[in-house]
Amino acid sequence: MSVWKKLIGDVSVNRDLLLLLFIGGFYSLSIALSNTFVNVYLWKKSNDFQALGLYNLAVVTFQPLAFMIAGRIAKKVDRVIVLRFGVSFLALFFLTVLFTGDHAMHYLFLLGGLLGIGYGFYWLAFNVLTFEITEPDTRDFFNGFLGVLTSVAGMIGPPLAGWIISSREQFKGYMVIFVISLCLFIVAVAFSFFLHRRPSSGHFSLKSVLQERKENRNWRAITTAHFFQGIREGTFVFVVSVLIFITTGSEKSLGVFGFINSLTSFVVYYMASRLIKKEWRMKAVLFGGLLLYSSVFLLFFDPSYIRLLLYGVLIAIGYPILLVPYLSLTFDVIGQSAHAKTQRVEYIVVRELFLNGGRAVSVVLFLLAVMLFQPEKSIPVLMLIVGAGHLIIYFFVRNIRVSR
């Protein structure tokens, strides 16, 4: 047995699947380098939780709009072109950050909008391509191996970015990592030219896919689960990194957190992709959800740096255990829904509408919490509430049954 077979197991992979993994890997490295530090950058510029909330609200508002526009385009042109649009908007986001410099705080909604549009186009195309390129017997491998690549990127990106930022005066280090991220997005675009063309046809219509929720309990359950997934992600995606910086006052500490989190995640993603079988999916989703919610209590009671590092380890274990089976289950449900072959784009868009709907609700709750109450007291309570999102997922997906 070859080393490659020992590494991936008894899975047949094709050229496009590997290319998509490479694109996802370069995307992850770019995001790992810079995205964690964008919110810290804005925090250092403003020291204002409301500003952070408005920026992230712009991201989650424009993202679903971009998904719908990208979905309509993807029904008329090659999905790979839509992927390139997404990466181009992400590159434009970093160019705008670089050009606005000290005045970035005056363009929060523009910056958030560009990032949201980039995310929308990129993830619509990436998810549709994942659906088309993978099969039921390769999806767990793909999701697990993509998680491994994301974890490797997380081991490299945050420590490197933290060192670059800390070793340069004022905000020069931030500009360096934004330039590197821009270059990595360009590499991702270059890889996309080697993917086989995947043209589409037909009329873009969300109505029938939304109507399917009434007829198909599996589809109704999985979309509702995605809403609650978004409830946690909307706030946690930016609050934790800022909390680490406030606690330590150092970007290096944030880099160390990212490294420990990603190293743990790397090991667990690899094990999850190899060991979690279809018959164990629901138990894995429940166990992962319990771990993720239990980790929130470390942030509620006096979040010291040691507690934050322990939080990073717990979520690095919980996320792979939950997401590997959960993402595969999602694509299986879509694949067995009505007209999935001709309306896969619409199914992906509707899924993202529910996910980003949850994120938007979460960010609005964050804004209300910091506007109406003292942030030091209201944010921990809010995190305890919205942090239950991933645990709630299990109660919606536990009765889903897909044919083999």
C-alpha positions as CSV (number, residue, x, y, z in Angstrom):
1,M,0.0,0.0,0.0
2,S,1.4,3.4,-1.0
3,V,2.1,6.2,1.5
4,W,-0.7,8.2,-0.2
5,K,-3.2,5.4,0.4
6,K,-2.1,5.1,4.0
7,L,-2.6,8.8,4.4
8,I,-6.1,9.2,2.9
9,G,-7.5,5.7,3.4
10,D,-9.5,3.7,0.9
11,V,-10.8,6.8,-1.0
12,S,-10.7,7.4,-4.7
13,V,-9.8,11.1,-5.5
14,N,-9.8,12.9,-8.8
15,R,-7.9,15.9,-10.2
16,D,-10.6,18.5,-9.6
17,L,-11.1,17.3,-6.0
18,L,-7.4,17.9,-5.3
19,L,-7.4,21.3,-7.1
20,L,-10.4,22.3,-5.0
21,L,-8.6,21.3,-1.9
22,F,-5.6,23.4,-3.0
23,I,-7.8,26.4,-3.6
24,G,-9.4,26.0,-0.2
25,G,-6.0,25.6,1.4
26,F,-4.7,28.9,-0.1
27,Y,-7.9,30.7,0.9
28,S,-7.6,29.3,4.4
29,L,-4.0,30.5,4.7
30,S,-4.8,34.0,3.6
31,I,-7.8,34.2,6.0
32,A,-5.6,32.7,8.8
33,L,-2.9,35.3,8.2
34,S,-5.2,38.4,8.2
35,N,-8.8,37.9,9.1
36,T,-8.2,37.2,12.8
37,F,-6.3,40.4,13.0
38,V,-8.6,42.6,11.0
39,N,-11.0,42.9,14.0
40,V,-8.0,43.6,16.3
41,Y,-6.8,46.2,13.8
42,L,-10.2,47.9,13.9
43,W,-10.4,47.6,17.7
44,K,-7.0,49.3,18.1
45,K,-8.1,52.1,15.8
46,S,-11.4,52.7,17.6
47,N,-11.6,51.0,21.1
48,D,-15.3,50.8,20.3
49,F,-17.4,47.6,20.4
50,Q,-20.2,49.3,18.5
51,A,-17.8,49.9,15.6
52,L,-16.8,46.3,15.6
53,G,-20.4,45.3,15.6
54,L,-21.3,47.6,12.7
55,Y,-18.4,46.3,10.6
56,N,-19.4,42.6,11.2
57,L,-23.1,43.4,10.7
58,A,-22.1,44.8,7.2
59,V,-20.3,41.5,6.5
60,V,-23.3,39.3,7.4
61,T,-25.8,41.6,5.7
62,F,-24.0,41.7,2.3
63,Q,-23.0,38.0,2.4
64,P,-26.5,36.6,1.8
65,L,-27.2,39.2,-0.8
66,A,-24.0,38.2,-2.6
67,F,-25.1,34.6,-2.4
68,M,-28.3,35.3,-4.2
69,I,-26.6,37.4,-6.9
70,A,-23.8,34.8,-7.2
71,G,-26.4,32.0,-7.4
72,R,-28.3,33.8,-10.3
73,I,-25.0,34.2,-12.1
74,A,-23.9,30.6,-11.5
75,K,-27.0,29.4,-13.3
76,K,-25.8,31.3,-16.4
77,V,-22.0,31.0,-16.4
78,D,-19.3,28.7,-15.3
79,R,-19.2,28.2,-11.4
80,V,-15.4,28.6,-11.6
81,I,-15.9,32.1,-12.8
82,V,-18.1,32.9,-9.8
83,L,-15.3,31.5,-7.6
84,R,-12.9,33.9,-9.2
85,F,-15.3,36.8,-8.6
86,G,-15.4,35.9,-4.9
87,V,-11.6,35.8,-4.6
88,S,-11.3,39.1,-6.5
89,F,-13.7,40.9,-4.1
90,L,-11.7,39.5,-1.2
91,A,-8.5,40.8,-2.8
92,L,-10.3,44.2,-3.3
93,F,-11.1,44.2,0.4
94,F,-7.4,44.0,1.4
95,L,-6.5,46.6,-1.3
96,T,-9.1,49.0,0.3
97,V,-7.7,48.4,3.8
98,L,-4.3,49.2,2.4
99,F,-5.3,52.3,0.6
100,T,-7.5,53.7,3.4
101,G,-4.9,53.1,6.1
102,D,-5.4,55.4,9.1
103,H,-8.9,56.3,7.7
104,A,-10.2,52.8,7.6
105,M,-12.6,53.6,10.5
106,H,-14.5,56.0,8.2
107,Y,-15.2,53.1,5.8
108,L,-16.4,50.4,8.1
109,F,-19.6,49.6,6.1
110,L,-17.7,49.6,2.8
111,L,-15.0,47.3,4.2
112,G,-17.6,45.0,5.7
113,G,-19.6,45.0,2.5
114,L,-16.6,44.1,0.3
115,L,-15.7,41.2,2.6
116,G,-19.3,40.0,2.7
117,I,-19.6,40.1,-1.1
118,G,-16.3,38.2,-1.4
119,Y,-17.4,35.6,1.1
120,G,-20.8,35.2,-0.7
121,F,-19.4,34.7,-4.1
122,Y,-16.5,32.5,-3.0
123,W,-18.6,30.2,-0.7
124,L,-21.5,29.9,-3.1
125,A,-19.1,28.7,-5.9
126,F,-17.0,26.6,-3.5
127,N,-20.0,24.8,-2.0
128,V,-21.6,24.1,-5.4
129,L,-18.3,22.8,-6.7
130,T,-17.9,20.6,-3.6
131,F,-21.4,19.2,-4.2
132,E,-20.6,18.5,-7.9
133,I,-17.0,17.2,-7.5
134,T,-17.5,15.0,-4.4
135,E,-19.7,11.9,-4.1
136,P,-21.3,10.5,-0.9
137,D,-18.4,8.2,-0.4
138,T,-15.8,11.0,-0.8
139,R,-17.5,13.8,1.1
140,D,-16.4,12.9,4.6
141,F,-12.8,12.6,3.3
142,F,-13.0,16.0,1.5
143,N,-14.5,17.8,4.5
144,G,-12.0,16.2,6.8
145,F,-9.0,16.9,4.6
146,L,-10.1,20.4,4.0
147,G,-10.3,20.8,7.8
148,V,-6.7,19.5,8.0
149,L,-5.5,22.1,5.4
150,T,-7.4,24.8,7.3
151,S,-5.7,23.7,10.5
152,V,-2.3,23.7,8.9
153,A,-3.0,27.2,7.6
154,G,-4.0,28.1,11.2
155,M,-0.7,26.8,12.6
156,I,1.2,28.9,10.1
157,G,-0.9,32.1,9.7
158,P,-1.6,33.5,13.2
159,P,1.9,32.9,14.7
160,L,3.6,34.4,11.6
161,A,1.2,37.3,11.5
162,G,1.5,37.9,15.3
163,W,5.3,38.0,14.9
164,I,5.2,40.3,11.9
165,I,2.9,42.8,13.6
166,S,4.7,42.8,16.9
167,S,8.1,43.2,15.3
168,R,7.1,46.4,13.4
169,E,6.2,49.7,14.8
170,Q,2.7,51.1,14.9
171,F,0.5,49.5,12.1
172,K,3.2,48.7,9.6
173,G,3.0,45.0,10.4
174,Y,-0.7,44.9,9.6
175,M,0.0,46.3,6.2
176,V,2.6,43.6,5.5
177,I,0.2,40.7,6.3
178,F,-2.6,42.4,4.3
179,V,-0.2,42.4,1.3
180,I,0.7,38.7,1.8
181,S,-3.0,37.8,2.0
182,L,-3.6,39.7,-1.2
183,C,-0.9,37.6,-2.9
184,L,-2.3,34.3,-1.6
185,F,-5.7,35.2,-3.1
186,I,-4.1,35.7,-6.4
187,V,-2.5,32.3,-6.2
188,A,-5.9,30.8,-5.4
189,V,-7.3,32.4,-8.6
190,A,-4.4,31.0,-10.6
191,F,-5.3,27.4,-9.4
192,S,-8.9,27.9,-10.4
193,F,-7.9,28.1,-14.1
194,F,-6.9,24.4,-14.0
195,L,-10.4,23.3,-12.9
196,H,-12.6,21.7,-15.5
197,R,-15.3,24.1,-16.8
198,R,-18.7,23.5,-15.2
199,P,-21.3,25.4,-17.1
200,S,-24.9,25.6,-15.8
201,S,-28.3,26.1,-17.4
202,G,-31.8,26.7,-16.3
203,H,-33.8,29.4,-14.5
204,F,-32.7,30.6,-11.0
205,S,-35.7,30.4,-8.6
206,L,-35.6,30.1,-4.8
207,K,-39.4,29.8,-4.4
208,S,-39.5,26.0,-5.1
209,V,-36.5,25.3,-2.8
210,L,-38.1,27.3,0.0
211,Q,-41.4,25.5,-0.7
212,E,-39.5,22.2,-0.4
213,R,-39.1,23.0,3.4
214,K,-42.8,22.4,3.8
215,E,-42.7,19.0,2.0
216,N,-39.3,17.7,3.1
217,R,-38.7,17.4,6.8
218,N,-35.0,16.6,6.3
219,W,-34.5,19.8,4.4
220,R,-36.5,21.8,6.9
221,A,-34.5,20.4,9.8
222,I,-31.1,21.0,8.2
223,T,-31.9,24.6,7.3
224,T,-33.2,25.4,10.8
225,A,-30.0,23.8,12.2
226,H,-28.0,26.2,10.0
227,F,-29.8,29.1,11.5
228,F,-28.7,28.1,15.0
229,Q,-25.2,27.4,13.7
230,G,-25.1,31.1,12.6
231,I,-26.4,32.3,16.0
232,R,-23.1,31.3,17.6
233,E,-20.8,32.1,14.7
234,G,-22.1,35.6,14.2
235,T,-20.7,36.9,17.5
236,F,-17.9,34.4,18.3
237,V,-16.1,34.9,15.0
238,F,-14.9,38.3,16.1
239,V,-15.4,38.7,19.8
240,V,-13.0,35.9,20.9
241,S,-10.0,37.3,19.0
242,V,-10.6,40.8,20.4
243,L,-11.1,39.4,23.9
244,I,-7.7,37.7,23.7
245,F,-6.0,40.9,22.6
246,I,-7.8,42.9,25.4
247,T,-6.7,40.3,28.0
248,T,-3.0,40.1,26.9
249,G,-2.4,43.4,25.0
250,S,-0.3,41.4,22.5
251,E,-0.8,40.2,18.9
252,K,1.8,37.5,19.7
253,S,-0.5,36.0,22.3
254,L,-3.3,35.8,19.6
255,G,-0.8,34.1,17.3
256,V,0.0,31.5,20.0
257,F,-3.7,30.9,20.6
258,G,-4.2,30.3,16.9
259,F,-1.3,27.9,16.7
260,I,-2.4,25.8,19.6
261,N,-6.0,25.8,18.4
262,S,-5.0,24.8,14.9
263,L,-2.5,22.1,16.0
264,T,-5.2,20.4,18.0
265,S,-7.7,20.9,15.2
266,F,-5.3,19.4,12.7
267,V,-5.0,16.1,14.6
268,V,-8.8,15.9,15.4
269,Y,-9.8,16.7,11.8
270,Y,-7.6,14.0,10.5
271,M,-9.0,11.5,13.0
272,A,-12.6,12.6,12.4
273,S,-12.3,12.2,8.6
274,R,-10.9,8.7,9.0
275,L,-12.9,7.4,12.0
276,I,-16.4,8.9,12.0
277,K,-18.6,6.5,10.1
278,K,-22.1,7.3,8.7
279,E,-23.8,5.4,11.5
280,W,-22.0,7.5,14.1
281,R,-22.9,10.9,12.6
282,M,-25.6,11.9,15.1
283,K,-23.6,10.9,18.2
284,A,-20.7,12.9,16.8
285,V,-22.9,15.9,16.2
286,L,-24.2,15.7,19.8
287,F,-20.8,15.2,21.4
288,G,-19.2,18.0,19.3
289,G,-22.1,20.3,20.3
290,L,-21.7,19.5,24.0
291,L,-18.0,20.2,23.8
292,L,-18.5,23.5,22.0
293,Y,-21.1,24.8,24.5
294,S,-19.1,23.6,27.6
295,S,-16.2,25.7,26.3
296,V,-18.2,28.9,26.5
297,F,-18.2,28.7,30.3
298,L,-14.4,29.3,30.2
299,L,-15.2,32.7,28.8
300,F,-17.9,33.5,31.2
301,F,-15.9,33.3,34.4
302,D,-12.9,35.5,34.5
303,P,-11.4,34.7,31.1
304,S,-7.6,34.7,31.8
305,Y,-5.2,33.8,29.0
306,I,-4.8,30.3,30.3
307,R,-8.6,29.8,30.2
308,L,-8.7,31.3,26.7
309,L,-6.0,28.8,25.6
310,L,-8.0,26.0,27.1
311,Y,-11.1,27.3,25.3
312,G,-9.1,27.2,22.0
313,V,-8.2,23.5,22.6
314,L,-11.8,22.5,23.4
315,I,-13.3,24.1,20.3
316,A,-10.5,22.6,18.2
317,I,-11.7,19.2,19.4
318,G,-15.4,20.0,19.2
319,Y,-15.6,21.6,15.8
320,P,-14.2,18.7,13.7
321,I,-16.3,16.2,15.6
322,L,-19.4,18.2,14.8
323,L,-18.6,19.7,11.4
324,V,-17.2,16.6,9.5
325,P,-20.5,14.6,9.8
326,Y,-22.7,17.6,9.8
327,L,-21.4,19.1,6.5
328,S,-21.6,15.6,4.9
329,L,-25.1,15.2,6.2
330,T,-26.1,18.6,4.7
331,F,-24.9,17.7,1.2
332,D,-26.6,14.2,1.5
333,V,-29.9,15.9,2.4
334,I,-29.6,18.3,-0.5
335,G,-28.6,15.5,-2.9
336,Q,-31.8,13.6,-2.0
337,S,-34.2,16.6,-2.1
338,A,-36.5,17.3,-5.0
339,H,-34.8,18.6,-8.2
340,A,-31.4,18.6,-6.5
341,K,-29.6,18.0,-9.8
342,T,-31.0,21.0,-11.6
343,Q,-31.4,23.3,-8.5
344,R,-28.3,22.5,-6.5
345,V,-27.3,26.2,-6.7
346,E,-30.6,27.3,-5.2
347,Y,-30.3,24.7,-2.4
348,I,-26.8,26.1,-1.5
349,V,-28.2,29.7,-1.5
350,V,-31.1,28.9,0.7
351,R,-28.8,27.0,3.2
352,E,-26.6,30.1,3.3
353,L,-29.6,32.4,3.8
354,F,-30.5,30.6,7.0
355,L,-26.9,30.4,8.2
356,N,-26.3,34.2,7.6
357,G,-29.8,34.9,9.0
358,G,-28.6,33.4,12.3
359,R,-25.3,35.3,12.1
360,A,-27.1,38.6,11.5
361,V,-29.4,38.0,14.5
362,S,-26.4,37.3,16.6
363,V,-24.6,40.5,15.6
364,V,-27.7,42.6,16.2
365,L,-28.0,41.0,19.7
366,F,-24.4,41.9,20.2
367,L,-25.0,45.5,19.2
368,L,-28.0,45.8,21.5
369,A,-26.0,44.3,24.4
370,V,-23.1,46.8,24.1
371,M,-25.4,49.8,23.4
372,L,-27.9,49.2,26.3
373,F,-25.6,47.7,28.9
374,Q,-22.0,47.8,30.0
375,P,-20.0,45.7,27.5
376,E,-17.9,44.1,30.3
377,K,-21.0,42.6,31.8
378,S,-23.3,42.1,28.9
379,I,-20.9,40.4,26.4
380,P,-20.2,37.3,28.7
381,V,-23.9,36.8,29.2
382,L,-24.6,37.2,25.5
383,M,-21.9,34.6,24.7
384,L,-23.5,32.1,27.1
385,I,-26.8,32.5,25.3
386,V,-25.8,32.5,21.6
387,G,-23.0,30.0,22.4
388,A,-25.7,27.2,22.6
389,G,-26.2,27.4,18.9
390,H,-24.1,24.4,17.9
391,L,-25.6,22.2,20.7
392,I,-29.1,23.1,19.4
393,I,-28.1,21.7,16.0
394,Y,-28.4,18.2,17.2
395,F,-32.1,18.5,18.2
396,F,-33.0,19.4,14.7
397,V,-30.8,16.8,12.8
398,R,-31.2,13.8,15.1
399,N,-34.2,12.5,13.2
400,I,-32.8,13.0,9.7
401,R,-32.7,9.8,7.7
402,V,-30.9,9.6,4.3
403,S,-30.9,6.6,2.0
404,R,-27.5,4.9,1.5
